[in-house]
């Protein structure tokens, strides 16, 4: 009934009386009032005026499969799309679906995560206004080559932000997207693997889209596309743009990390040519990030000229965050 009431309001140029809705839909005016309340709880802004009725002032900023699907022209990523109102974690949901035999390309998105996850065991705040989703991929790669998929996701997300918003988005190696010196997107890649093969990869992505502010503890290091552009983003259009770019990029990376892939990533990587610090084998390394290895590792040269290859963990970049 909510959808029917919403459809009537969307098709009307002005106010629709409760009596008219009642007669048209065959329910009581009390029921109409109840469903209007539920629509408001979902984010729809509905004006009401005595003796005039109801008017849809602003549609809720909700992800909608019916709006996204016609814009999708992907070969793998998003060939199956499921948008949930709430879930513990889109990564956990994808892993559950993978265990049930779901195919490569499944995308699970959610308006809200009650247990969103970041890297290194951190939580990821999943407030309304963002896009939170996970892509299921089943690459034919050995486990030691799977890190390239994380780089692909970062590169694809950076391309999508630049294409849709025109903002100068960059990659903080290996998987954060930044604008200026603040983070707008994070990526968490998890996998299930045998000794010699990968069963599946779950690429979890959270991007701050229409957030207008952040809690005090992260406001100095976080930003959103709305804050940076000054414009509200159409999340359905942007999500379709994201999936298109991820589909294009991951197809190449899953075939192996080529020199062209490396150069593409480097062209948008804000970590290179900066002073960084990292921990490798329990030892803190400080130096200049100067290149990527053929496997996508971050190459760091310390003040003594010693070169280290870092492939995991936290890398602190001077001037970012």
C-alpha positions as CSV (number, residue, x, y, z in Angstrom):
1,X,0.0,0.0,0.0
2,X,2.9,2.4,0.7
3,X,4.1,2.0,-2.9
4,X,0.6,2.7,-4.2
5,X,0.3,5.9,-2.2
6,X,3.7,6.9,-3.2
7,X,2.9,6.3,-6.9
8,X,-0.2,8.5,-6.6
9,X,1.8,11.3,-5.0
10,X,4.6,11.1,-7.5
11,X,2.2,11.4,-10.4
12,X,0.4,14.4,-9.0
13,X,1.4,18.0,-9.6
14,X,-0.1,19.2,-6.4
15,X,-1.9,18.1,-3.2
16,X,-4.0,14.9,-3.1
17,X,-6.6,14.8,-0.4
18,X,-6.8,11.9,2.1
19,X,-10.4,11.3,1.0
20,X,-9.2,10.9,-2.6
21,X,-6.4,8.5,-1.7
22,X,-8.9,6.6,0.5
23,X,-11.4,6.1,-2.3
24,X,-8.8,5.5,-5.0
25,X,-7.0,2.8,-3.1
26,X,-9.9,1.3,-1.2
27,X,-8.6,1.9,2.4
28,X,-9.7,4.1,5.2
29,X,-8.3,7.6,5.7
30,X,-6.8,6.4,9.0
31,X,-4.8,3.8,7.0
32,X,-3.7,6.5,4.5
33,X,-2.4,8.6,7.4
34,X,-0.6,5.6,8.8
35,X,1.1,4.8,5.5
36,X,2.1,8.4,5.0
37,X,3.8,8.2,8.4
38,X,5.7,5.1,7.4
39,X,6.9,6.8,4.1
40,X,8.1,9.8,6.1
41,X,10.1,7.4,8.4
42,X,11.8,6.1,5.2
43,X,13.0,9.6,4.3
44,X,10.2,10.9,2.0
45,X,9.4,14.5,2.7
46,X,5.6,14.7,2.5
47,X,3.8,18.0,3.1
48,X,0.3,18.0,4.6
49,X,-2.2,20.9,4.7
50,X,-5.6,20.8,6.3
51,X,-8.4,20.6,3.7
52,X,-5.9,20.2,0.9
53,X,-4.2,16.8,1.6
54,X,-0.7,15.5,1.0
55,X,2.1,16.5,-1.4
56,X,5.4,14.8,-2.1
57,X,7.9,17.6,-1.4
58,X,11.0,15.5,-1.9
59,X,11.6,11.9,-2.7
60,X,13.7,9.9,-0.3
61,X,17.3,9.5,-1.3
62,X,17.1,5.7,-1.5
63,X,18.9,3.2,-3.7
64,X,16.4,1.7,-6.1
65,X,17.1,-1.4,-8.3
66,X,14.5,-0.3,-10.8
67,X,16.3,3.0,-11.4
68,X,19.8,1.5,-11.3
69,X,19.3,-1.6,-13.6
70,X,18.5,0.3,-16.8
71,X,21.7,2.2,-16.4
72,X,23.9,-0.9,-16.0
73,X,25.7,-2.3,-18.9
74,X,28.2,-4.5,-17.2
75,X,29.6,-7.9,-18.1
76,X,30.2,-9.3,-14.5
77,X,30.0,-6.7,-11.7
78,X,26.3,-6.1,-10.9
79,X,24.9,-8.8,-13.1
80,X,22.9,-9.6,-10.0
81,X,22.1,-6.8,-7.6
82,X,20.4,-6.9,-4.3
83,X,19.7,-3.8,-2.2
84,X,18.9,-4.3,1.5
85,X,17.3,-1.9,3.9
86,X,19.6,-3.0,6.7
87,X,22.3,-5.7,7.2
88,X,25.0,-6.5,9.7
89,X,27.7,-6.1,7.0
90,X,27.5,-6.3,3.2
91,X,30.8,-8.3,3.3
92,X,29.3,-10.8,5.7
93,X,26.1,-11.1,3.6
94,X,28.2,-11.7,0.4
95,X,30.2,-14.4,2.2
96,X,27.0,-16.1,3.3
97,X,25.7,-16.0,-0.3
98,X,29.0,-17.2,-1.6
99,X,28.8,-20.2,0.7
100,X,25.4,-20.9,-0.8
101,X,26.9,-21.0,-4.3
102,X,26.2,-17.5,-5.7
103,X,28.1,-16.7,-8.8
104,X,30.8,-14.1,-9.5
105,X,29.4,-10.6,-10.1
106,X,26.8,-10.5,-7.2
107,X,26.6,-7.0,-5.6
108,X,24.9,-6.5,-2.2
109,X,24.2,-3.0,-1.2
110,X,22.6,-1.7,2.0
111,X,21.1,1.6,3.2
112,X,22.4,0.8,6.7
113,X,25.0,-1.6,8.2
114,X,24.8,-2.4,11.9
115,X,28.3,-3.9,11.9
116,X,30.2,-2.3,9.1
117,X,33.8,-3.3,8.9
118,X,37.0,-1.4,8.0
119,X,40.6,-2.6,7.6
120,X,42.6,-3.9,10.6
121,X,39.5,-4.7,12.6
122,X,38.1,-1.2,12.7
123,X,34.4,-0.4,12.4
124,X,33.1,1.6,9.4
125,X,30.4,4.1,10.2
126,X,27.4,3.5,7.9
127,X,25.3,6.6,8.3
128,X,22.5,7.5,5.8
129,X,23.8,9.3,2.8
130,X,26.6,6.9,1.8
131,X,26.8,4.0,-0.5
132,X,27.8,0.7,1.2
133,X,28.2,-2.4,-0.9
134,X,30.2,-5.6,-1.5
135,X,31.1,-7.2,-4.8
136,X,31.5,-11.0,-5.0
137,X,34.2,-12.1,-7.5
138,X,35.6,-15.6,-8.2
139,X,38.9,-14.9,-10.0
140,X,41.0,-17.7,-11.4
141,X,44.1,-16.7,-9.5
142,X,46.4,-18.2,-6.8
143,X,46.1,-16.5,-3.4
144,X,49.4,-14.7,-3.7
145,X,48.1,-12.7,-6.7
146,X,44.8,-11.6,-5.2
147,X,46.1,-8.3,-3.8
148,X,45.8,-6.9,-7.4
149,X,42.1,-7.1,-7.0
150,X,42.2,-4.6,-4.1
151,X,44.2,-2.2,-6.3
152,X,41.7,-2.7,-9.1
153,X,38.8,-1.7,-6.8
154,X,40.7,1.4,-5.6
155,X,41.5,2.4,-9.2
156,X,37.9,1.8,-10.3
157,X,36.4,3.8,-7.5
158,X,38.8,6.7,-8.1
159,X,37.8,6.7,-11.8
160,X,34.1,6.7,-10.9
161,X,34.4,9.6,-8.5
162,X,36.4,11.6,-11.1
163,X,34.0,10.8,-13.9
164,X,30.7,11.5,-12.1
165,X,31.8,14.5,-10.0
166,X,34.8,16.0,-11.7
167,X,36.6,16.1,-8.3
168,X,40.3,15.5,-8.2
169,X,40.1,12.1,-6.4
170,X,43.3,10.2,-5.7
171,X,44.2,6.8,-4.2
172,X,46.0,6.4,-0.9
173,X,47.7,3.1,-1.4
174,X,46.3,0.6,-1.5
175,X,42.6,1.1,-1.0
176,X,41.5,4.5,0.3
177,X,40.1,7.2,-2.0
178,X,40.9,10.8,-0.9
179,X,40.0,14.3,-2.0
180,X,42.7,16.7,-0.9
181,X,44.0,15.2,2.3
182,X,40.7,13.7,3.5
183,X,39.2,10.3,3.1
184,X,36.0,9.8,1.1
185,X,36.0,6.1,0.5
186,X,37.4,2.9,2.1
187,X,37.8,-0.6,0.7
188,X,38.0,-3.9,2.6
189,X,38.9,-7.0,0.6
190,X,38.3,-10.5,2.2
191,X,38.8,-13.9,0.6
192,X,38.3,-17.6,1.1
193,X,41.0,-19.7,-0.5
194,X,42.6,-23.1,-0.8
195,X,46.3,-23.7,-0.9
196,X,46.5,-23.1,-4.6
197,X,43.4,-21.3,-5.6
198,X,40.9,-18.6,-4.5
199,X,37.4,-19.7,-3.8
200,X,36.0,-16.1,-3.8
201,X,36.8,-12.5,-3.0
202,X,34.5,-10.1,-1.2
203,X,35.3,-6.5,-2.0
204,X,33.6,-4.3,0.5
205,X,33.3,-0.6,-0.3
206,X,31.9,2.4,1.6
207,X,31.8,5.9,0.2
208,X,30.6,9.1,1.8
209,X,28.2,10.6,-0.7
210,X,25.7,13.0,0.6
211,X,26.9,13.4,4.2
212,X,26.9,17.1,5.4
213,X,28.9,16.6,8.5
214,X,30.9,14.0,10.5
215,X,31.4,13.2,14.3
216,X,34.2,15.2,16.0
217,X,36.5,12.2,16.2
218,X,36.7,11.8,12.4
219,X,35.8,15.3,11.0
220,X,39.4,16.3,10.5
221,X,40.1,13.3,8.3
222,X,36.8,12.5,6.5
223,X,34.9,14.2,3.8
224,X,32.0,13.5,1.4
225,X,31.3,14.2,-2.3
226,X,28.6,16.6,-1.2
227,X,31.0,18.6,1.0
228,X,33.6,18.7,-1.7
229,X,31.4,19.5,-4.7
230,X,28.7,21.5,-3.0
231,X,26.1,19.5,-4.9
232,X,23.8,16.7,-3.8
233,X,24.6,13.5,-5.6
234,X,22.0,11.3,-7.3
235,X,23.0,8.1,-5.6
236,X,21.3,5.8,-8.1
237,X,23.2,7.4,-11.1
238,X,26.4,7.4,-9.2
239,X,26.1,3.8,-8.1
240,X,25.6,2.7,-11.7
241,X,28.7,4.7,-12.6
242,X,30.6,3.0,-9.9
243,X,29.6,-0.5,-11.0
244,X,30.4,0.3,-14.6
245,X,34.0,1.4,-13.7
246,X,34.5,-1.6,-11.3
247,X,33.4,-4.0,-14.0
248,X,35.8,-2.5,-16.6
249,X,38.8,-2.4,-14.3
250,X,38.5,-5.7,-12.4
251,X,38.2,-7.6,-15.6
252,X,41.7,-6.6,-16.5
253,X,43.2,-7.0,-13.1
254,X,41.8,-10.5,-12.5
255,X,43.7,-11.6,-15.6
256,X,47.0,-10.5,-13.9
257,X,48.6,-7.3,-12.7
258,X,50.2,-5.9,-15.9
259,X,52.7,-3.1,-16.4
260,X,49.8,-1.1,-17.9
261,X,47.7,-1.7,-14.8
262,X,50.6,-0.6,-12.6
263,X,51.1,2.6,-14.5
264,X,47.3,3.4,-14.5
265,X,47.2,3.0,-10.7
266,X,50.4,5.0,-10.2
267,X,48.9,7.9,-12.2
268,X,46.3,8.4,-9.6
269,X,48.2,7.3,-6.5
270,X,48.8,10.1,-3.9
271,X,51.1,8.0,-1.8
272,X,54.0,8.0,-4.3
273,X,56.9,10.6,-3.9
274,X,55.8,11.3,-0.3
275,X,57.4,10.6,3.1
276,X,55.7,7.5,4.6
277,X,56.0,5.2,7.6
278,X,55.0,1.5,7.8
279,X,55.6,-1.6,9.9
280,X,57.2,-4.6,8.3
281,X,58.1,-7.7,10.2
282,X,57.5,-5.8,13.5
283,X,60.0,-3.1,12.5
284,X,59.0,0.5,11.7
285,X,60.1,1.7,8.3
286,X,60.4,5.4,7.4
287,X,61.3,6.7,4.0
288,X,60.0,7.8,0.6
289,X,57.4,5.8,-1.3
290,X,58.8,5.8,-4.8
291,X,57.2,3.0,-6.9
292,X,55.1,-0.1,-7.0
293,X,56.5,-3.6,-7.5
294,X,55.3,-5.9,-10.3
295,X,52.8,-7.4,-7.8
296,X,51.5,-4.0,-6.6
297,X,53.6,-3.8,-3.4
298,X,54.5,-0.3,-2.2
299,X,58.2,0.3,-2.6
300,X,59.8,2.4,0.2
301,X,63.4,3.7,0.3
302,X,64.7,4.8,3.7
303,X,67.4,7.5,4.3
304,X,70.2,4.9,4.0
305,X,69.0,3.8,0.6
306,X,67.6,0.5,1.7
307,X,64.5,-0.5,-0.3
308,X,61.5,-2.3,1.3
309,X,58.4,-3.8,-0.4
310,X,55.3,-3.4,1.7
311,X,52.2,-5.4,0.8
312,X,49.9,-5.1,3.8
313,X,49.3,-3.2,7.1
314,X,48.9,0.5,7.8
315,X,50.9,3.0,5.8
316,X,51.0,6.5,7.2
317,X,51.5,9.2,4.6
318,X,52.8,12.6,5.5
319,X,50.2,15.3,4.7
320,X,47.2,12.9,4.4
321,X,44.8,12.5,7.4
